[in-house]
Amino acid sequence: MIDDLWTRLAGLALRLPGVGKRSIRVTRMESGEFCATAHVNITTGEGSVECACAMGPSQEAAMLALETRLMGGK
């Protein structure tokens, strides 16, 4: 299930606005929750622009919440 979810998120990241490469990152927070973020990485050396973020009690929950956010809340 996680592999399919990564693939779906990667596809949704292609729709993000801006010029640059897209990435999805999941980070475990100090509180024990997980934060999933979608970024557009600017290739001119300016870093990245965070486009969407979602939190959840597990890696999968955070990724599912991010998927919902990237789909426009549907």
C-alpha positions in Angstrom: 0.0 0.0 0.0 2.8 2.5 0.9 4.5 2.0 -2.5 1.2 2.7 -4.3 0.7 5.8 -2.1 4.2 7.1 -2.9 3.5 6.6 -6.7 0.2 8.5 -6.4 1.8 11.4 -4.5 4.6 11.6 -7.0 2.0 11.9 -9.8 0.1 14.6 -7.9 3.4 16.5 -7.2 3.7 16.9 -11.0 0.7 19.3 -10.8 2.3 21.7 -8.4 2.9 25.2 -9.6 6.3 26.6 -10.2 9.4 25.8 -12.2 11.7 23.1 -10.7 11.8 19.5 -9.7 9.2 18.2 -7.4 9.7 16.1 -4.2 7.7 14.4 -1.5 9.1 14.1 2.0 7.9 12.4 5.2 9.5 13.4 8.5 8.9 12.1 12.0 8.4 15.0 14.3 9.6 15.3 17.9 6.1 14.8 19.1 5.9 11.4 17.4 3.6 12.5 14.6 4.6 12.5 11.0 4.6 15.4 8.6 4.4 14.8 4.8 5.3 17.7 2.6 5.4 18.4 -1.2 8.0 20.8 -2.5 9.0 22.4 -5.7 12.8 22.6 -5.7 14.0 25.7 -7.4 17.0 25.0 -9.6 18.5 28.5 -9.5 20.0 27.9 -6.0 17.2 29.5 -4.1 16.2 26.3 -2.3 12.7 25.0 -2.3 9.1 26.3 -2.0 6.8 24.2 0.2 3.6 23.8 -1.6 1.6 21.5 0.7 1.9 19.9 4.1 -0.1 17.4 6.1 0.3 15.8 9.6 -0.8 12.4 10.8 -0.1 9.9 13.6 1.6 7.5 11.2 3.6 7.8 8.0 0.7 6.4 6.0 -1.8 8.7 7.6 0.3 11.8 6.9 0.7 10.7 3.3 -3.0 10.0 2.9 -3.7 13.5 4.3 -1.2 15.0 1.9 -2.8 13.2 -1.0 -6.2 14.6 0.0 -4.8 18.1 0.2 -3.0 17.8 -3.2 -6.3 16.6 -4.8 -8.0 19.8 -3.6 -9.6 18.4 -0.5 -11.9 16.1 -2.4 
